[in-house]
């Protein structure tokens, strides 16, 4: 049974992980964890914000699980968006 309640971290999607890291460092920011490829196939890195919360930044690569799931959802619902009929 968990002994703590609360948030572990937040995650934001970025278009380009390497460019985002460059901009963070250029502005004096520090990474908590450098860019790695996660288990899902995304590029990810971590920063710590002043209140010590961890922020995950993630770039969905074309073969990542997230990108594949998004394509599947878009394909499933594409017909509903482009139709005159409401289901």
C-alpha positions in Angstrom: 0.0 0.0 0.0 1.4 3.5 -0.9 2.6 5.5 2.0 2.6 8.9 0.2 0.0 10.8 -1.8 0.8 13.4 -4.4 2.3 14.1 -7.7 5.5 12.3 -8.9 6.1 14.4 -11.9 4.7 16.3 -14.9 5.4 15.5 -18.5 5.3 17.8 -21.5 5.7 16.9 -25.1 8.4 18.8 -27.1 8.9 18.9 -30.9 12.7 18.6 -30.7 14.3 17.3 -27.5 17.9 18.3 -28.5 16.8 21.9 -29.4 14.8 22.2 -26.2 17.8 21.1 -24.1 20.0 23.6 -26.0 17.6 26.4 -25.2 17.3 25.4 -21.5 21.1 25.3 -21.0 21.5 28.6 -23.0 19.2 30.2 -20.5 21.1 28.8 -17.5 18.8 25.9 -16.8 20.1 22.5 -15.6 19.0 19.0 -16.5 18.2 16.5 -13.8 18.7 13.7 -16.4 20.2 14.0 -19.9 18.4 12.8 -23.1 17.8 9.1 -23.3 15.5 6.8 -25.3 12.7 5.6 -23.0 11.2 2.1 -23.0 8.4 3.4 -25.2 10.8 4.6 -27.9 10.5 8.3 -27.1 13.3 10.7 -26.4 13.1 12.0 -22.9 15.0 14.2 -20.4 14.2 15.6 -17.0 14.6 19.0 -15.3 14.0 20.2 -11.8 12.1 23.3 -11.2 12.8 25.6 -8.2 10.2 23.9 -6.0 12.0 20.6 -6.6 9.3 19.1 -8.7 10.6 16.9 -11.6 9.5 17.8 -15.1 9.8 15.2 -17.8 10.1 16.4 -21.4 9.3 13.9 -24.1 9.7 13.9 -27.9 7.5 11.3 -29.6 9.5 9.6 -32.3 7.6 8.1 -35.3 8.1 4.5 -34.1 7.3 5.2 -30.4 4.4 3.6 -28.7 2.7 7.0 -28.2 3.0 7.9 -31.9 1.6 4.5 -33.0 -1.3 4.9 -30.5 -2.0 8.4 -31.8 -2.1 7.1 -35.4 -4.5 4.3 -34.5 -6.8 6.7 -32.7 -6.7 9.2 -35.7 -7.4 6.4 -38.1 -10.3 5.1 -36.0 -12.0 8.4 -35.6 -11.1 10.1 -38.9 -14.3 8.8 -40.6 -16.4 10.4 -37.8 -14.8 13.8 -38.3 -15.3 13.8 -42.1 -18.9 12.7 -42.4 -22.3 14.3 -42.5 -23.7 11.7 -40.2 -23.5 11.8 -36.4 -23.3 8.5 -34.6 
